[in-house]
Amino acid sequence: MKNLYADANVLISFLTKRIPSQYLEAEKMFVDARGKNMKVILIPEVILETAYVLQSRYGVSRQDIHDSLTEIFNTQVVEVKHKDIIIRALEILKEINVDLSDIYLYLTAKNDNAEVFSFDEDFEKLKRRF
Amino acid sequence: MSIPAALRDLLGFSQPGTAIVRAENNRLVVEPTRDIMSLAGILHDKIKLPKGYEKMSAQEIIDAEKESYKQGIIKRYEKSLRRR
């Protein structure tokens, strides 16, 4: 059986039930994957999009985004690419109002013992605090 | 992995089970795995549906989400231009 790479709209459907028919399909996908020992794989781009849409389109708080996504990542059926950096990025998101994509870029560079070169001052904020 | 009983009680690990182990700040973090179905619809009561949502088709809803993400990327880029 092949693993599945889930798109942001599947994750959003599963978490919010915002389209009931798609929620049921997303739920079935997770149940099937769990039953067949398959992995549902989440890549950083999908997680960044999910977090952005939840926050900007549906008004979900940064704390709730952190809590729900971190819980999803701690299930056996889900595999997250670059998980350690994504989890740390979500922890920082809880504490500071900076785009998750900026935090992810900052942490990826830091993890690589490098620095971000950007014209956006949010990176200075990140550098001062984290 | 065995966890001392006092710690198990403190953290509410009532039964044997699986856990996710990861490194964080030079520490080993052990978190019990959650069943995926316990998270179904966990944000359902926390979302505010945008105006006109009821009249939109499923594809229109997804298109609107993609558009809001695109707008977010544009906003992020424009912000970096404004500041210097």
Backbone of each chain as ProteinMPNN parsed JSONL, in Angstrom:
{"seq_chain_A": "MKNLYADANVLISFLTKRIPSQYLEAEKMFVDARGKNMKVILIPEVILETAYVLQSRYGVSRQDIHDSLTEIFNTQVVEVKHKDIIIRALEILKEINVDLSDIYLYLTAKNDNAEVFSFDEDFEKLKRRF", "coords_chain_A": {"N_chain_A": [[0.824, -1.213, 0.0], [0.445, 2.236, -0.79], [1.809, 5.159, 0.756], [0.227, 8.284, 1.741], [0.265, 11.617, 0.623], [-0.963, 14.307, 2.188], [-3.051, 17.078, 1.342], [-3.423, 20.602, 2.166], [-6.152, 21.284, 2.319], [-7.38, 18.923, 3.064], [-6.454, 18.423, 5.624], [-7.477, 20.693, 6.887], [-10.22, 20.247, 6.519], [-10.54, 17.92, 8.055], [-9.898, 18.831, 10.627], [-11.71, 20.915, 11.085], [-14.273, 20.298, 10.138], [-15.524, 21.768, 8.146], [-16.649, 21.397, 5.634], [-18.992, 19.134, 5.433], [-19.171, 16.714, 3.825], [-16.603, 16.432, 2.815], [-15.196, 16.31, 5.132], [-15.97, 13.785, 6.061], [-14.765, 12.156, 4.151], [-12.084, 12.756, 4.612], [-11.816, 11.818, 7.196], [-12.259, 9.102, 6.737], [-10.047, 8.548, 5.182], [-7.971, 8.783, 7.072], [-8.711, 6.752, 8.855], [-8.609, 4.484, 7.193], [-5.9, 4.567, 6.476], [-4.718, 4.17, 8.951], [-5.667, 1.597, 9.536], [-4.486, 0.098, 7.532], [-1.866, 0.367, 7.99], [-0.54, 2.444, 6.774], [1.111, 5.58, 6.006], [0.157, 8.945, 6.549], [1.404, 11.614, 5.048], [2.796, 14.728, 5.863], [3.965, 17.639, 4.479], [6.181, 20.474, 5.011], [5.263, 22.769, 3.505], [2.535, 22.31, 3.215], [1.702, 22.333, 5.848], [2.298, 24.96, 6.59], [0.529, 26.34, 4.926], [-1.902, 25.356, 5.88], [-1.905, 26.33, 8.54], [-1.888, 29.072, 8.03], [-4.323, 29.505, 6.65], [-6.187, 28.621, 8.548], [-5.798, 30.531, 10.524], [-6.108, 33.074, 9.223], [-8.37, 32.939, 7.561], [-10.316, 31.589, 9.01], [-10.14, 32.495, 11.57], [-8.874, 31.179, 13.721], [-7.145, 30.852, 16.784], [-3.651, 31.468, 17.504], [-2.674, 29.862, 19.516], [-4.511, 27.707, 19.498], [-4.016, 26.729, 16.961], [-1.392, 25.846, 17.238], [-1.795, 23.864, 19.265], [-3.628, 22.007, 18.083], [-2.366, 21.167, 15.693], [0.06, 20.157, 16.66], [-0.859, 18.026, 18.154], [-1.934, 16.427, 16.127], [0.44, 15.748, 14.859], [1.501, 14.019, 16.665], [0.328, 11.581, 16.309], [0.215, 8.137, 15.365], [-0.274, 7.582, 12.723], [0.424, 9.706, 11.198], [3.05, 11.274, 9.437], [5.531, 13.662, 9.627], [7.369, 15.815, 7.638], [10.527, 17.244, 8.272], [10.029, 17.494, 11.002], [10.941, 18.254, 13.644], [11.731, 20.92, 13.357], [9.376, 22.101, 12.471], [7.677, 21.674, 14.67], [8.957, 23.187, 16.617], [8.713, 25.657, 15.386], [5.961, 26.063, 15.547], [5.707, 26.291, 18.274], [6.998, 28.707, 18.709], [5.329, 30.356, 17.242], [3.117, 30.49, 18.882], [3.979, 32.262, 20.771], [4.714, 34.657, 19.565], [3.702, 37.125, 17.23], [4.306, 36.453, 14.307], [4.683, 35.549, 10.896], [4.211, 32.08, 10.245], [5.685, 30.978, 8.187], [7.913, 32.637, 8.067], [9.06, 32.092, 10.529], [9.651, 29.417, 10.187], [11.54, 29.565, 8.117], [13.532, 31.003, 9.434], [14.243, 29.211, 11.515], [15.08, 27.014, 10.043], [17.351, 27.995, 8.751], [18.878, 28.58, 11.021], [19.179, 26.047, 12.107], [20.858, 25.015, 10.259], [23.123, 26.21, 10.865], [23.313, 28.761, 9.842], [22.332, 32.046, 8.595], [19.403, 34.117, 8.075], [18.954, 36.108, 5.23], [17.249, 38.939, 4.731], [14.836, 41.528, 3.947], [12.859, 41.949, 5.676], [11.842, 43.037, 8.791], [10.88, 41.381, 10.747], [12.511, 39.22, 11.051], [14.585, 40.166, 12.547], [13.302, 40.526, 14.948], [12.791, 37.853, 15.559], [15.4, 36.914, 15.81], [16.302, 38.331, 18.02], [14.774, 37.227, 20.057], [14.725, 34.431, 19.886]], "CA_chain_A": [[0.0, 0.0, 0.0], [1.228, 3.471, -0.863], [1.513, 6.232, 1.693], [-0.512, 9.397, 1.137], [0.67, 12.991, 0.947], [-2.228, 15.046, 2.327], [-3.054, 18.501, 1.009], [-3.897, 21.45, 3.27], [-7.623, 21.281, 2.455], [-7.78, 17.684, 3.758], [-6.165, 18.653, 7.044], [-8.445, 21.699, 7.365], [-11.518, 19.557, 6.587], [-10.534, 16.987, 9.191], [-9.856, 19.56, 11.907], [-12.805, 21.884, 11.282], [-15.546, 19.781, 9.596], [-16.184, 22.915, 7.509], [-17.478, 20.852, 4.544], [-19.26, 17.812, 6.023], [-18.871, 15.562, 2.954], [-15.142, 16.286, 2.725], [-14.747, 15.863, 6.457], [-16.156, 12.327, 6.134], [-13.719, 11.53, 3.313], [-10.794, 12.92, 5.298], [-11.863, 10.89, 8.326], [-12.102, 7.75, 6.181], [-8.651, 8.402, 4.754], [-7.148, 8.519, 8.254], [-9.075, 5.431, 9.391], [-8.056, 3.49, 6.265], [-4.436, 4.581, 6.584], [-4.388, 3.54, 10.237], [-5.963, 0.163, 9.428], [-3.592, -0.557, 6.567], [-0.486, 0.679, 8.382], [0.041, 3.418, 5.845], [1.383, 6.879, 6.617], [-0.316, 10.175, 5.925], [2.604, 12.447, 5.154], [2.575, 16.179, 5.796], [5.209, 18.369, 4.194], [6.112, 21.813, 5.615], [4.452, 23.713, 2.733], [1.123, 22.032, 3.528], [1.463, 22.764, 7.239], [2.304, 26.431, 6.58], [-0.736, 26.779, 4.312], [-2.98, 25.015, 6.822], [-1.877, 27.272, 9.665], [-2.259, 30.408, 7.554], [-5.762, 29.533, 6.336], [-6.928, 28.522, 9.814], [-5.686, 31.795, 11.253], [-6.582, 34.276, 8.523], [-9.712, 32.794, 6.968], [-11.293, 31.061, 9.967], [-9.981, 33.165, 12.869], [-8.412, 30.279, 14.785], [-6.046, 31.498, 17.515], [-2.321, 30.855, 17.324], [-2.579, 28.799, 20.513], [-5.282, 26.545, 19.023], [-3.299, 26.164, 15.798], [-0.278, 25.081, 17.817], [-2.258, 22.67, 19.991], [-4.249, 20.997, 17.216], [-1.392, 20.581, 14.762], [1.028, 19.347, 17.413], [-1.551, 16.76, 18.491], [-1.987, 15.617, 14.891], [1.791, 15.233, 14.581], [1.806, 12.97, 17.639], [-0.413, 10.353, 16.042], [1.096, 7.181, 14.673], [-0.572, 7.487, 11.293], [0.934, 10.896, 10.507], [4.496, 11.499, 9.397], [5.768, 15.068, 9.279], [8.717, 16.092, 7.146], [11.168, 18.323, 9.047], [9.124, 17.597, 12.149], [11.48, 18.986, 14.798], [11.714, 22.36, 13.066], [7.968, 22.528, 12.409], [7.139, 21.718, 16.032], [9.558, 24.365, 17.274], [8.125, 26.849, 14.751], [4.618, 26.243, 16.11], [5.878, 26.784, 19.658], [7.328, 30.138, 18.615], [4.11, 31.023, 16.751], [2.266, 30.725, 20.063], [4.532, 33.34, 21.599], [5.03, 35.887, 18.837], [2.853, 37.253, 16.044], [5.122, 36.496, 13.09], [4.235, 34.481, 9.989], [4.832, 30.774, 10.471], [6.684, 30.728, 7.136], [9.132, 33.35, 8.472], [9.65, 31.344, 11.652], [10.203, 28.192, 9.616], [12.762, 29.936, 7.403], [14.516, 31.385, 10.452], [14.726, 28.013, 12.225], [15.791, 26.159, 9.089], [18.689, 28.58, 8.604], [19.582, 28.419, 12.296], [19.492, 24.628, 12.215], [21.929, 24.782, 9.3], [24.204, 27.091, 11.321], [23.359, 29.869, 8.887], [21.438, 33.149, 8.952], [18.494, 34.536, 7.006], [19.177, 37.434, 4.656], [15.915, 39.389, 4.344], [14.531, 42.933, 4.214], [11.735, 41.961, 6.618], [12.358, 43.225, 10.155], [10.419, 40.308, 11.634], [13.623, 38.303, 11.322], [15.351, 40.754, 13.661], [12.505, 40.177, 16.142], [13.032, 36.425, 15.85], [16.782, 36.754, 16.227], [16.439, 38.857, 19.387], [14.071, 36.424, 21.08], [14.871, 32.967, 19.807]], "C_chain_A": [[0.856, 1.26, 0.0], [0.829, 4.434, 0.247], [0.791, 7.359, 0.957], [0.099, 10.728, 1.562], [-0.618, 13.822, 1.002], [-2.026, 16.515, 1.969], [-3.644, 19.283, 2.196], [-5.414, 21.352, 3.436], [-8.135, 20.015, 3.145], [-7.594, 17.859, 5.267], [-7.173, 19.636, 7.64], [-9.829, 21.063, 7.499], [-11.596, 18.68, 7.821], [-10.617, 17.737, 10.524], [-11.116, 20.379, 12.164], [-14.191, 21.356, 10.898], [-16.272, 20.861, 8.791], [-16.981, 22.526, 6.272], [-17.764, 19.402, 4.944], [-18.878, 16.632, 5.133], [-17.354, 15.334, 2.87], [-14.55, 15.868, 4.064], [-14.837, 14.334, 6.537], [-15.101, 11.593, 5.301], [-12.346, 11.612, 3.982], [-10.703, 11.94, 6.475], [-11.611, 9.45, 7.843], [-10.645, 7.513, 5.758], [-7.756, 8.064, 5.95], [-7.436, 7.118, 8.822], [-8.474, 4.327, 8.515], [-6.54, 3.399, 6.417], [-4.001, 3.884, 7.865], [-4.565, 2.019, 10.143], [-4.988, -0.571, 8.54], [-2.125, -0.263, 6.847], [0.22, 1.574, 7.359], [0.304, 4.719, 6.603], [0.688, 7.982, 5.828], [0.801, 11.19, 6.15], [2.255, 13.923, 4.972], [3.914, 16.857, 5.533], [5.072, 19.8, 4.747], [5.217, 22.784, 4.845], [2.966, 23.55, 3.052], [0.787, 22.52, 4.944], [1.418, 24.298, 7.317], [0.984, 26.956, 6.012], [-1.906, 26.517, 5.26], [-3.049, 26.039, 7.942], [-2.336, 28.652, 9.212], [-3.765, 30.495, 7.315], [-6.591, 29.456, 7.619], [-6.939, 29.869, 10.535], [-6.394, 32.939, 10.509], [-8.009, 34.126, 8.008], [-10.749, 32.373, 8.009], [-11.092, 31.586, 11.392], [-9.557, 32.275, 14.017], [-7.193, 30.927, 15.464], [-4.726, 30.756, 17.282], [-2.129, 29.695, 18.31], [-3.309, 27.536, 20.021], [-4.63, 25.9, 17.799], [-2.133, 25.307, 16.307], [-0.776, 23.763, 18.407], [-2.781, 21.599, 19.032], [-3.231, 20.353, 16.274], [-0.374, 19.708, 15.495], [0.412, 18.0, 17.798], [-1.619, 15.835, 17.268], [-0.622, 14.97, 14.631], [2.151, 14.087, 15.524], [0.927, 11.735, 17.475], [0.488, 9.429, 15.225], [0.922, 7.199, 13.167], [0.055, 8.648, 10.499], [2.458, 10.952, 10.577], [4.73, 12.93, 8.898], [7.208, 15.226, 8.808], [9.268, 17.308, 7.897], [10.415, 18.577, 10.35], [9.674, 18.453, 13.287], [11.409, 20.492, 14.575], [10.271, 22.878, 13.046], [7.376, 22.634, 13.819], [7.683, 22.94, 16.781], [8.958, 25.656, 16.697], [6.727, 27.118, 15.318], [4.684, 26.734, 17.554], [6.168, 28.281, 19.651], [6.1, 30.931, 18.156], [3.167, 31.376, 17.902], [2.687, 32.001, 20.784], [4.661, 34.663, 20.873], [4.214, 35.94, 17.55], [3.694, 37.51, 14.788], [4.64, 35.348, 12.212], [4.972, 33.168, 10.274], [5.909, 30.493, 9.411], [7.999, 31.454, 7.452], [9.847, 32.579, 9.588], [10.331, 30.08, 11.121], [11.518, 28.475, 8.879], [13.884, 30.252, 8.392], [15.114, 30.136, 11.12], [15.507, 27.081, 11.295], [17.216, 26.668, 8.898], [19.513, 28.33, 9.871], [20.042, 26.965, 12.483], [20.672, 24.244, 11.322], [23.155, 25.636, 9.647], [24.419, 28.251, 10.347], [22.434, 30.984, 9.372], [20.528, 33.464, 7.779], [18.919, 35.916, 6.522], [17.832, 37.895, 4.12], [15.773, 40.871, 4.625], [13.388, 43.066, 5.216], [12.262, 42.012, 8.053], [11.869, 42.154, 11.143], [11.557, 39.335, 11.974], [14.527, 38.832, 12.441], [14.653, 40.415, 14.978], [12.795, 38.738, 16.56], [14.435, 36.228, 16.414], [16.988, 37.239, 17.667], [15.861, 37.905, 20.422], [14.366, 34.934, 21.045], [16.224, 32.578, 19.231]], "O_chain_A": [[1.864, 1.339, 0.702], [-0.339, 4.513, 0.628], [0.746, 7.392, -0.273], [0.41, 10.927, 2.736], [-1.281, 14.016, -0.017], [-0.986, 17.11, 2.251], [-4.269, 18.715, 3.092], [-5.913, 21.338, 4.562], [-9.209, 20.033, 3.746], [-8.455, 17.493, 6.066], [-7.662, 19.44, 8.752], [-10.533, 21.31, 8.478], [-12.593, 18.692, 8.544], [-11.329, 17.316, 11.436], [-11.546, 20.527, 13.308], [-15.194, 21.937, 11.313], [-17.502, 20.875, 8.752], [-17.902, 23.247, 5.888], [-16.896, 18.538, 4.817], [-18.32, 15.649, 5.622], [-16.886, 14.195, 2.856], [-13.539, 15.167, 4.123], [-13.915, 13.672, 7.013], [-14.608, 10.539, 5.701], [-11.554, 10.671, 3.927], [-9.665, 11.323, 6.714], [-10.859, 8.693, 8.457], [-10.094, 6.43, 5.949], [-6.898, 7.185, 5.867], [-6.519, 6.398, 9.217], [-7.905, 3.36, 9.022], [-5.97, 2.309, 6.479], [-3.045, 3.11, 7.872], [-3.72, 1.256, 10.611], [-4.694, -1.744, 8.772], [-1.249, -0.599, 6.05], [1.423, 1.456, 7.128], [-0.216, 4.929, 7.699], [0.639, 7.95, 4.598], [1.101, 11.571, 7.281], [1.523, 14.305, 4.058], [4.875, 16.668, 6.279], [3.953, 20.28, 4.93], [4.48, 23.551, 5.463], [2.232, 24.533, 3.146], [-0.295, 23.054, 5.184], [0.589, 24.86, 8.032], [0.397, 27.896, 6.548], [-2.79, 27.36, 5.417], [-4.121, 26.555, 8.257], [-3.083, 29.327, 9.921], [-4.407, 31.458, 7.735], [-7.592, 30.159, 7.751], [-7.959, 30.288, 11.082], [-7.181, 33.677, 11.1], [-8.774, 35.09, 8.018], [-11.918, 32.746, 7.912], [-11.793, 31.168, 12.314], [-9.848, 32.579, 15.173], [-6.322, 31.481, 14.792], [-4.705, 29.581, 16.913], [-1.509, 28.683, 17.984], [-2.776, 26.431, 20.119], [-4.685, 24.683, 17.622], [-1.929, 24.183, 15.849], [-0.257, 22.691, 18.095], [-2.424, 20.427, 19.15], [-3.237, 19.137, 16.082], [0.006, 18.645, 15.005], [1.083, 16.968, 17.77], [-1.393, 14.629, 17.368], [-0.536, 13.807, 14.238], [3.018, 13.273, 15.206], [0.799, 10.934, 18.401], [1.385, 9.868, 14.505], [1.846, 6.875, 12.42], [0.195, 8.571, 9.278], [3.065, 10.712, 11.62], [4.186, 13.34, 7.873], [8.147, 14.821, 9.495], [8.55, 18.282, 8.125], [10.195, 19.721, 10.746], [8.955, 19.287, 13.838], [11.07, 21.249, 15.486], [9.989, 23.966, 13.548], [6.654, 23.585, 14.119], [6.947, 23.629, 17.488], [8.726, 26.622, 17.425], [6.357, 28.271, 15.54], [3.827, 27.496, 18.001], [5.651, 29.029, 20.481], [5.863, 32.043, 18.627], [2.511, 32.418, 17.893], [1.856, 32.723, 21.333], [4.712, 35.708, 21.522], [4.053, 34.93, 16.865], [3.773, 38.632, 14.288], [4.237, 34.3, 12.716], [6.18, 33.149, 10.509], [6.918, 29.851, 9.701], [9.077, 30.946, 7.14], [11.07, 32.438, 9.583], [11.43, 29.721, 11.545], [12.484, 27.721, 9.002], [15.027, 29.83, 8.216], [16.331, 30.023, 11.27], [16.473, 26.442, 11.711], [18.169, 25.888, 8.885], [20.674, 27.927, 9.809], [21.148, 26.704, 12.956], [21.388, 23.28, 11.593], [24.086, 25.772, 8.854], [25.548, 28.658, 10.073], [21.826, 30.873, 10.436], [20.831, 33.128, 6.635], [19.211, 36.795, 7.333], [17.318, 37.318, 3.163], [16.505, 41.419, 5.449], [12.994, 44.179, 5.563], [13.027, 41.145, 8.477], [12.395, 42.045, 12.25], [11.564, 38.713, 13.036], [15.146, 38.065, 13.178], [15.29, 40.072, 15.974], [13.014, 38.442, 17.734], [14.636, 35.476, 17.368], [17.746, 36.643, 18.432], [16.387, 37.785, 21.529], [14.266, 34.254, 22.066], [16.519, 31.391, 19.092]]}, "seq_chain_B": "MSIPAALRDLLGFSQPGTAIVRAENNRLVVEPTRDIMSLAGILHDKIKLPKGYEKMSAQEIIDAEKESYKQGIIKRYEKSLRRR", "coords_chain_B": {"N_chain_B": [[10.15, 1.379, 26.885], [10.62, 2.133, 30.252], [8.816, 4.045, 32.587], [9.064, 5.789, 35.607], [6.681, 5.129, 38.233], [5.686, 7.311, 39.722], [6.098, 9.465, 38.007], [4.518, 8.671, 35.884], [1.971, 8.796, 37.017], [1.838, 11.518, 37.571], [1.839, 12.623, 35.014], [-0.335, 11.478, 33.868], [-0.278, 9.065, 32.419], [-1.933, 6.385, 31.978], [-2.057, 3.817, 30.933], [-0.159, 1.146, 29.323], [1.466, 2.018, 26.262], [2.123, 3.472, 22.998], [4.719, 5.821, 22.106], [5.953, 9.01, 21.013], [9.229, 9.879, 20.357], [11.534, 12.472, 20.641], [14.235, 14.812, 19.991], [14.928, 17.777, 21.796], [16.268, 20.85, 22.381], [18.671, 19.671, 23.422], [17.52, 17.744, 25.024], [15.699, 14.729, 25.697], [12.534, 14.191, 24.493], [9.55, 12.676, 25.368], [6.488, 11.799, 24.165], [3.183, 10.687, 24.565], [1.482, 8.861, 22.012], [-1.342, 10.054, 20.165], [-4.641, 8.946, 19.374], [-5.687, 9.223, 16.097], [-8.397, 9.64, 15.54], [-9.409, 10.858, 17.767], [-9.004, 13.45, 17.372], [-10.61, 14.389, 15.44], [-12.401, 16.935, 13.942], [-11.64, 18.797, 15.862], [-11.314, 21.518, 15.872], [-13.748, 22.48, 15.237], [-15.643, 23.975, 16.733], [-14.296, 26.274, 17.024], [-13.932, 27.82, 14.852], [-14.629, 30.683, 12.778], [-16.998, 31.172, 10.463], [-16.632, 32.609, 7.236], [-18.431, 35.454, 5.761], [-21.231, 34.737, 3.619], [-20.59, 32.15, 3.258], [-22.305, 29.925, 3.375], [-23.518, 29.834, 0.93], [-21.635, 28.972, -0.808], [-20.017, 26.615, -3.009], [-18.319, 23.436, -2.441], [-15.926, 23.442, -3.893], [-15.626, 26.17, -4.359], [-15.192, 27.057, -1.786], [-12.724, 25.89, -1.197], [-11.205, 27.131, -3.184], [-11.369, 29.773, -2.298], [-9.961, 29.583, 0.073], [-7.421, 28.956, -0.911], [-6.945, 31.291, -2.29], [-6.862, 33.13, -0.193], [-4.542, 32.317, 1.026], [-2.697, 32.838, -0.991], [-2.956, 35.616, -1.093], [-1.941, 36.19, 1.379], [0.742, 35.535, 1.034], [1.469, 37.477, -0.82], [1.008, 39.777, 0.719], [2.921, 39.418, 2.699], [5.25, 39.677, 1.222], [4.988, 42.321, 0.306], [5.093, 43.686, 2.688], [7.752, 43.369, 3.447], [8.961, 44.984, 1.559], [8.065, 47.523, 2.188], [9.319, 48.181, 4.57], [12.01, 48.875, 4.396]], "CA_chain_B": [[10.804, 2.279, 27.83], [9.893, 2.175, 31.527], [8.737, 5.377, 33.205], [8.747, 5.609, 37.028], [5.246, 5.235, 38.527], [5.336, 8.656, 40.19], [6.027, 10.327, 36.815], [3.341, 8.237, 35.101], [0.778, 9.353, 37.675], [1.884, 12.97, 37.419], [1.552, 13.0, 33.631], [-1.583, 10.86, 33.434], [-0.1, 7.911, 31.535], [-2.585, 5.344, 32.763], [-1.915, 2.471, 30.361], [0.984, 1.009, 28.411], [1.114, 2.473, 24.915], [3.25, 3.928, 22.181], [5.087, 7.214, 22.332], [6.839, 9.652, 20.044], [10.436, 10.341, 21.041], [12.281, 13.421, 19.802], [15.231, 15.623, 20.696], [14.579, 19.187, 21.866], [17.201, 21.583, 23.25], [19.547, 18.705, 24.083], [16.776, 16.857, 25.913], [14.876, 13.723, 25.03], [11.13, 14.446, 24.823], [8.719, 11.494, 25.12], [5.079, 12.186, 24.216], [2.333, 9.561, 24.172], [0.783, 9.085, 20.741], [-2.793, 10.226, 20.241], [-5.363, 8.291, 18.294], [-6.06, 10.263, 15.139], [-9.828, 9.944, 15.559], [-9.748, 11.724, 18.91], [-8.759, 14.834, 16.944], [-11.541, 14.723, 14.357], [-13.242, 18.108, 14.183], [-11.239, 19.418, 17.133], [-11.428, 22.989, 15.753], [-15.082, 22.789, 14.699], [-16.308, 25.04, 17.514], [-13.397, 27.431, 17.178], [-13.793, 28.578, 13.597], [-15.666, 31.665, 12.425], [-17.175, 31.02, 9.013], [-16.728, 33.913, 6.558], [-19.738, 35.833, 5.202], [-21.592, 34.132, 2.338], [-20.025, 30.804, 3.232], [-23.365, 28.918, 3.174], [-23.911, 29.771, -0.483], [-20.497, 28.555, -1.63], [-19.823, 25.174, -3.241], [-17.091, 22.931, -1.816], [-14.759, 23.907, -4.657], [-15.479, 27.621, -4.121], [-14.607, 27.213, -0.443], [-11.292, 25.571, -1.312], [-10.585, 28.204, -3.98], [-11.262, 30.964, -1.446], [-8.857, 29.328, 1.022], [-6.161, 29.082, -1.662], [-6.783, 32.708, -2.603], [-6.44, 33.841, 1.028], [-3.13, 31.964, 1.238], [-1.927, 33.616, -1.981], [-2.958, 37.02, -0.651], [-1.023, 36.244, 2.523], [2.121, 35.534, 0.5], [1.681, 38.809, -1.426], [1.081, 40.733, 1.839], [4.212, 39.199, 3.365], [6.272, 40.249, 0.341], [4.841, 43.782, 0.295], [5.535, 44.188, 3.999], [9.215, 43.431, 3.454], [9.365, 46.107, 0.707], [7.717, 48.769, 2.875], [10.065, 48.449, 5.796], [13.382, 49.377, 4.202]], "C_chain_B": [[9.977, 2.32, 29.118], [9.944, 3.592, 32.102], [8.352, 5.163, 34.67], [7.27, 5.909, 37.311], [4.846, 6.653, 38.936], [5.188, 9.614, 39.008], [4.806, 9.984, 35.969], [2.078, 8.846, 35.675], [0.691, 10.86, 37.437], [1.43, 13.396, 36.025], [0.304, 12.333, 33.063], [-1.412, 9.757, 32.413], [-0.669, 6.69, 32.26], [-2.339, 3.935, 32.232], [-0.642, 2.393, 29.527], [0.564, 1.464, 27.005], [2.346, 2.906, 24.158], [3.506, 5.415, 22.444], [5.97, 7.707, 21.197], [8.033, 10.183, 20.829], [11.174, 11.301, 20.108], [13.266, 14.198, 20.662], [14.779, 17.076, 20.681], [15.501, 19.867, 22.854], [18.068, 20.638, 24.083], [18.834, 17.838, 25.118], [16.009, 15.838, 25.07], [13.428, 13.957, 25.46], [10.323, 13.207, 24.429], [7.253, 11.911, 25.257], [4.221, 11.001, 23.784], [1.64, 9.865, 22.856], [-0.711, 9.238, 21.005], [-3.411, 9.408, 19.131], [-5.889, 9.389, 17.377], [-7.548, 10.626, 15.264], [-10.25, 10.798, 16.754], [-9.585, 13.199, 18.535], [-9.719, 15.287, 15.837], [-12.409, 15.921, 14.758], [-12.88, 18.906, 15.425], [-11.342, 20.957, 17.085], [-12.824, 23.432, 15.316], [-15.747, 23.963, 15.429], [-15.468, 26.304, 17.623], [-13.246, 28.241, 15.905], [-14.949, 29.562, 13.442], [-15.806, 31.584, 10.911], [-17.33, 32.391, 8.358], [-18.132, 34.168, 6.014], [-19.98, 35.139, 3.869], [-21.131, 32.692, 2.196], [-21.076, 29.748, 2.837], [-23.715, 28.759, 1.692], [-22.798, 29.229, -1.381], [-20.47, 27.034, -1.823], [-18.521, 24.746, -2.561], [-15.852, 23.444, -2.546], [-14.52, 25.402, -4.463], [-14.843, 27.886, -2.751], [-13.096, 26.961, -0.498], [-10.567, 26.653, -2.119], [-10.382, 29.46, -3.125], [-10.132, 30.797, -0.426], [-7.511, 29.5, 0.317], [-5.871, 30.556, -1.961], [-6.309, 33.473, -1.355], [-4.97, 33.534, 1.326], [-2.235, 32.75, 0.278], [-1.833, 35.069, -1.549], [-2.0, 37.204, 0.528], [0.431, 36.303, 2.064], [2.438, 36.913, -0.091], [1.863, 39.854, -0.315], [2.448, 40.65, 2.528], [5.333, 39.84, 2.547], [6.211, 41.777, 0.378], [5.324, 44.397, 1.608], [7.06, 44.334, 4.022], [9.722, 44.59, 2.589], [9.148, 47.44, 1.413], [8.716, 49.15, 3.944], [11.457, 49.002, 5.593], [13.391, 50.549, 3.227]], "O_chain_B": [[8.763, 2.52, 29.068], [10.989, 4.242, 32.099], [7.406, 4.427, 34.951], [6.682, 6.813, 36.717], [3.787, 7.139, 38.539], [4.292, 10.459, 38.987], [4.146, 10.862, 35.413], [1.223, 9.346, 34.944], [-0.375, 11.401, 37.143], [0.729, 14.396, 35.867], [-0.076, 12.586, 31.919], [-2.314, 9.527, 31.608], [0.02, 6.046, 33.052], [-2.402, 2.966, 32.989], [-0.109, 3.409, 29.081], [-0.594, 1.297, 26.624], [3.472, 2.727, 24.621], [2.643, 6.147, 22.929], [6.639, 6.929, 20.518], [7.865, 10.856, 21.846], [11.41, 10.99, 18.941], [13.153, 14.24, 21.887], [14.296, 17.56, 19.657], [15.523, 19.512, 24.033], [18.18, 20.792, 25.299], [19.479, 17.262, 25.994], [15.717, 16.064, 23.895], [13.123, 13.926, 26.653], [10.403, 12.746, 23.29], [6.821, 12.327, 26.332], [4.494, 10.378, 22.758], [1.251, 11.007, 22.61], [-1.266, 8.644, 21.929], [-2.802, 9.195, 18.082], [-6.47, 10.37, 17.842], [-7.914, 11.791, 15.109], [-11.328, 11.391, 16.747], [-9.98, 14.086, 19.291], [-9.646, 16.42, 15.362], [-13.068, 15.901, 15.798], [-13.721, 19.614, 15.978], [-11.443, 21.611, 18.123], [-13.056, 24.613, 15.056], [-16.342, 24.836, 14.797], [-15.883, 27.285, 18.24], [-12.517, 29.233, 15.876], [-16.068, 29.325, 13.895], [-14.871, 31.885, 10.169], [-18.068, 33.239, 8.858], [-18.919, 33.24, 5.828], [-19.054, 34.967, 3.076], [-21.27, 32.09, 1.131], [-20.792, 28.817, 2.083], [-24.151, 27.694, 1.255], [-23.001, 29.05, -2.582], [-20.844, 26.272, -0.932], [-17.72, 25.588, -2.154], [-14.862, 23.829, -1.923], [-13.378, 25.857, -4.407], [-14.058, 28.82, -2.587], [-12.302, 27.711, 0.072], [-9.45, 27.044, -1.779], [-9.35, 30.125, -3.22], [-9.434, 31.758, -0.102], [-6.585, 30.102, 0.859], [-4.728, 31.01, -1.899], [-5.457, 34.356, -1.452], [-4.242, 34.394, 1.822], [-1.178, 33.255, 0.655], [-0.768, 35.682, -1.626], [-1.339, 38.234, 0.654], [1.246, 37.029, 2.633], [3.528, 37.448, 0.108], [2.751, 40.704, -0.389], [3.045, 41.665, 2.888], [6.243, 40.461, 3.096], [7.241, 42.447, 0.469], [5.892, 45.489, 1.626], [7.588, 45.31, 4.555], [10.798, 45.126, 2.853], [9.939, 48.371, 1.26], [8.932, 50.336, 4.194], [12.039, 49.55, 6.529], [14.451, 51.103, 2.938]]}, "name": "protein", "num_of_chains": 2, "seq": "MKNLYADANVLISFLTKRIPSQYLEAEKMFVDARGKNMKVILIPEVILETAYVLQSRYGVSRQDIHDSLTEIFNTQVVEVKHKDIIIRALEILKEINVDLSDIYLYLTAKNDNAEVFSFDEDFEKLKRRFMSIPAALRDLLGFSQPGTAIVRAENNRLVVEPTRDIMSLAGILHDKIKLPKGYEKMSAQEIIDAEKESYKQGIIKRYEKSLRRR"}
